[in-house]
């Protein structure tokens, strides 16, 4: 079977940002949803290439406020020969007194566990399933809420510890990921916790849709503009 078209975009991102190097040990952040599952399938396909020289494992952070990873996704990872590690954490128990649960805190705790696990097992890279829409929504959230221009970078190398975050889906938008997952017949779970109702991301998603009319070309234009910032004409 020929590689699906979404692989070409992921290949382009991986190449442009040098996300995968010889000898890398990559830990995939698996949520159980369509984004991380598409990412895992891509890595499985890439591992079969003649020039592939990297190690791969998957890590899922289980919590009491989100559904467990499905049996179907576990079976897919097994079929793709990607070892899966599952760790359960008490998200609510980590909240400081007087603080309320939100998506940002939950995702921060998950990334913390990913970093700990990667260092403990000797992985030098963590692959996250954030896609183009996630990156642009975060950009809008930071501009409108924090009065600051920054977002999720495709690749982020930390100075204090030997871990690099990579986002191979950075050039893929939601619609193409949904189409690929549907074509592949994934039975993926999504976050159903009640705390997400307070998330600013839903509002940012609506604003991005209104701004671009869900045009992939316009989304890419916004993304590419971040690489061509003319500071001479900024305040």
C-alpha positions as CSV (number, residue, x, y, z in Angstrom):
1,X,0.0,0.0,0.0
2,X,1.3,3.4,-1.0
3,X,2.0,5.9,1.8
4,X,-1.0,8.2,2.4
5,X,-0.7,11.9,1.4
6,X,-0.5,13.1,5.0
7,X,2.9,11.3,5.3
8,X,4.3,13.7,2.8
9,X,3.5,16.7,5.0
10,X,4.9,15.0,8.0
11,X,8.0,14.0,6.1
12,X,8.4,17.7,5.1
13,X,8.1,18.9,8.7
14,X,10.6,16.2,9.9
15,X,13.1,17.2,7.2
16,X,12.7,21.0,7.5
17,X,13.2,20.9,11.3
18,X,15.6,18.0,11.4
19,X,13.4,16.2,13.9
20,X,14.7,12.7,13.5
21,X,18.5,12.0,13.5
22,X,20.5,8.8,13.4
23,X,20.6,7.1,16.8
24,X,17.6,9.0,18.3
25,X,15.6,7.3,21.0
26,X,12.1,8.7,20.6
27,X,9.3,8.5,23.1
28,X,5.8,9.0,21.6
29,X,3.2,10.8,23.7
30,X,0.1,8.7,23.2
31,X,-3.2,10.2,24.4
32,X,-5.4,7.6,22.7
33,X,-6.9,10.1,20.3
34,X,-6.7,10.5,16.6
35,X,-3.7,12.9,16.5
36,X,-1.2,10.8,18.5
37,X,-2.5,7.6,16.8
38,X,-1.8,9.1,13.3
39,X,1.6,10.1,14.6
40,X,2.3,6.6,15.8
41,X,1.3,5.1,12.5
42,X,3.6,7.4,10.7
43,X,6.6,6.5,12.9
44,X,5.8,2.8,12.3
45,X,5.8,3.3,8.5
46,X,9.0,5.4,8.7
47,X,10.7,2.7,10.9
48,X,10.4,0.3,7.9
49,X,12.5,2.5,5.6
50,X,16.0,1.3,4.8
51,X,17.7,4.3,6.2
52,X,15.7,4.3,9.5
53,X,18.1,4.4,12.5
54,X,16.1,5.3,15.6
55,X,14.4,3.6,18.5
56,X,10.8,4.0,19.4
57,X,8.4,3.5,22.4
58,X,5.1,5.0,23.4
59,X,4.0,6.5,26.7
60,X,0.5,7.1,28.0
61,X,-0.3,9.1,31.1
62,X,-3.6,7.8,32.6
63,X,-5.7,9.9,35.0
64,X,-9.0,9.6,36.8
65,X,-10.5,12.5,34.9
66,X,-9.9,11.2,31.4
67,X,-11.0,8.0,29.7
68,X,-8.4,5.1,29.5
69,X,-6.6,4.4,26.3
70,X,-8.8,2.0,24.3
71,X,-8.2,-1.6,23.6
72,X,-8.3,-0.9,19.9
73,X,-5.4,1.6,20.1
74,X,-3.4,-0.7,22.3
75,X,-3.9,-3.4,19.6
76,X,-2.8,-1.0,16.9
77,X,0.4,-0.1,18.8
78,X,1.1,-3.8,19.2
79,X,0.5,-4.4,15.5
80,X,2.9,-1.6,14.7
81,X,5.5,-3.1,17.1
82,X,5.6,0.0,19.3
83,X,6.1,-0.9,23.0
84,X,3.6,1.0,25.2
85,X,4.2,2.2,28.7
86,X,1.2,3.3,30.8
87,X,1.5,5.3,34.1
88,X,-1.4,6.5,36.2
89,X,-1.2,9.8,38.1
90,X,-3.5,11.6,40.4
91,X,-4.0,14.9,38.7
92,X,-6.5,16.3,41.2
93,X,-4.3,15.4,44.0
94,X,-1.5,17.6,42.6
95,X,-3.7,20.8,42.7
96,X,-2.6,23.4,45.2
97,X,-5.2,24.5,47.7
98,X,-7.5,27.2,46.2
99,X,-6.6,26.3,42.6
100,X,-9.1,24.9,40.1
101,X,-8.5,22.2,37.5
102,X,-8.0,23.3,33.9
103,X,-6.6,21.9,30.6
104,X,-3.3,23.8,31.0
105,X,-2.6,22.3,34.4
106,X,-3.5,18.8,33.2
107,X,-1.3,19.0,30.1
108,X,1.6,20.4,32.1
109,X,1.5,17.5,34.5
110,X,1.4,15.1,31.6
111,X,4.4,16.7,29.9
112,X,6.2,16.6,33.3
113,X,5.7,12.8,33.5
114,X,6.8,12.4,29.9
115,X,10.0,14.3,30.6
116,X,10.7,12.2,33.8
117,X,10.0,9.0,31.9
118,X,12.2,10.0,28.9
119,X,15.1,10.8,31.1
120,X,14.7,7.7,33.3
121,X,14.7,5.4,30.3
122,X,17.3,7.3,28.2
123,X,15.2,8.8,25.5
124,X,16.5,12.0,24.0
125,X,13.3,13.1,22.2
126,X,9.6,13.2,22.9
127,X,7.2,13.3,20.0
128,X,4.0,15.2,20.7
129,X,0.8,15.0,18.6
130,X,0.2,18.8,18.4
131,X,-0.9,19.8,14.9
132,X,-1.2,23.0,12.9
133,X,-4.5,24.1,14.4
134,X,-3.1,23.5,18.0
135,X,-0.2,25.8,17.1
136,X,-2.3,28.6,15.7
137,X,-4.9,28.4,18.5
138,X,-2.1,28.7,21.0
139,X,-0.7,31.7,19.1
140,X,-4.1,33.4,19.3
141,X,-4.5,32.6,23.0
142,X,-1.2,34.1,23.8
143,X,-1.7,37.2,21.7
144,X,-5.2,37.9,23.0
145,X,-4.8,36.7,26.6
146,X,-1.2,37.3,27.4
147,X,-0.3,40.2,25.0
148,X,2.7,38.2,23.9
149,X,3.7,36.6,20.5
150,X,4.7,33.0,21.0
151,X,3.4,29.5,20.4
152,X,4.3,25.8,20.3
153,X,7.5,25.5,18.2
154,X,7.9,22.4,15.9
155,X,11.0,21.6,17.7
156,X,12.1,22.6,21.2
157,X,15.5,21.7,22.7
158,X,15.8,22.2,26.4
159,X,19.0,23.6,27.9
160,X,18.6,22.2,31.5
161,X,18.1,18.6,30.5
162,X,18.9,16.5,27.4
163,X,15.4,16.3,26.0
164,X,14.0,17.7,22.8
165,X,10.3,18.0,22.1
166,X,9.3,17.5,18.4
167,X,5.9,18.0,16.8
168,X,5.8,16.0,13.5
169,X,2.2,17.0,12.8
170,X,2.9,20.7,12.8
171,X,2.0,21.1,9.1
172,X,-1.1,19.0,9.2
173,X,-4.5,20.5,10.2
174,X,-7.4,18.8,11.9
175,X,-9.4,18.1,8.8
176,X,-6.7,16.0,7.1
177,X,-6.0,14.2,10.4
178,X,-9.7,13.4,10.8
179,X,-9.9,12.1,7.2
180,X,-6.8,9.9,7.6
181,X,-8.1,8.5,10.9
182,X,-11.5,7.8,9.4
183,X,-9.9,6.1,6.3
184,X,-7.9,3.9,8.6
185,X,-10.8,3.1,10.8
186,X,-9.4,4.3,14.1
187,X,-11.6,4.0,17.1
188,X,-10.1,6.8,19.2
189,X,-11.2,8.2,22.4
190,X,-11.2,12.0,23.1
191,X,-11.0,14.0,26.3
192,X,-14.4,14.0,28.0
193,X,-13.5,15.5,31.3
194,X,-15.8,18.3,32.5
195,X,-12.9,20.6,33.3
196,X,-12.3,21.3,29.6
197,X,-15.5,23.4,29.5
198,X,-13.5,26.2,31.1
199,X,-10.8,26.0,28.5
200,X,-9.9,29.1,26.5
201,X,-8.8,26.8,23.6
202,X,-12.4,26.3,22.5
203,X,-12.8,30.0,22.1
204,X,-9.5,30.2,20.2
205,X,-10.6,27.4,17.9
206,X,-13.8,29.3,17.1
207,X,-11.8,32.5,16.4
208,X,-9.3,30.6,14.2
209,X,-12.1,29.1,12.2
210,X,-13.7,32.5,11.7
211,X,-10.4,34.1,10.7
212,X,-9.4,31.5,8.1
213,X,-12.8,30.0,7.1
214,X,-11.0,26.7,7.9
215,X,-8.8,27.2,4.8
216,X,-5.6,25.1,5.0
217,X,-3.8,27.6,2.8
218,X,-4.7,30.5,5.1
219,X,-3.6,28.5,8.1
220,X,-0.3,27.8,6.5
221,X,0.1,31.4,5.6
222,X,-0.2,32.4,9.3
223,X,2.2,29.6,10.3
224,X,4.8,30.7,7.6
225,X,4.4,34.3,8.7
226,X,6.0,33.4,12.0
227,X,9.2,32.6,10.2
228,X,9.2,36.0,8.4
229,X,8.8,38.6,11.2
230,X,9.8,42.1,10.1
231,X,10.6,43.7,13.4
232,X,11.4,47.0,11.8
233,X,7.7,47.6,11.3
234,X,6.6,46.5,14.7
235,X,6.2,48.7,17.8
